[in-house]
């Protein structure tokens, strides 16, 4: 389940458009080229720099 959450989160952060319930102020328009199916591997997701610190303690 953690792997699925990682993939969903990184995919949302990498998206550079607004579509459906996913709205970004920095990318308010829908890009038809982004509608094509995209693939993201777990290795790519784990290599993506984290916007948040990994530990909260």
C-alpha positions in Angstrom: 0.0 0.0 0.0 2.9 2.4 0.7 4.3 1.8 -2.8 0.9 2.7 -4.3 0.7 5.9 -2.2 4.3 6.8 -3.3 3.4 6.4 -7.0 0.2 8.4 -6.7 1.8 11.2 -4.8 4.8 11.5 -7.1 2.6 11.3 -10.2 0.5 14.2 -8.8 3.5 16.3 -8.0 5.0 15.7 -11.5 1.8 16.6 -13.3 2.2 20.0 -15.0 -1.5 20.7 -15.8 -4.9 20.9 -14.2 -7.3 18.0 -14.9 -10.5 16.9 -13.1 -10.1 17.1 -9.4 -6.4 17.8 -9.7 -6.0 21.6 -9.9 -2.7 23.5 -9.8 -2.4 27.2 -9.5 0.9 27.2 -11.3 -0.6 25.1 -14.2 -4.3 26.1 -14.4 -4.9 24.9 -18.0 -5.5 21.4 -19.3 -2.9 20.2 -21.7 -4.3 17.6 -24.3 -0.8 16.1 -24.7 -0.8 15.2 -21.0 -4.0 13.1 -21.5 -1.9 10.3 -23.0 -1.3 7.4 -20.8 1.9 7.9 -18.6 3.9 5.3 -16.8 5.9 5.8 -13.7 8.0 3.1 -12.1 8.5 2.8 -8.4 12.3 3.3 -8.9 11.5 6.6 -10.6 9.1 7.7 -7.9 11.7 6.8 -5.1 14.4 8.8 -7.0 12.2 11.9 -7.1 13.3 14.5 -4.6 11.0 14.7 -1.6 9.3 18.0 -1.0 8.8 17.1 2.7 11.3 15.8 5.3 11.1 12.0 5.6 11.0 12.0 9.4 8.5 14.0 11.4 10.1 13.3 14.8 
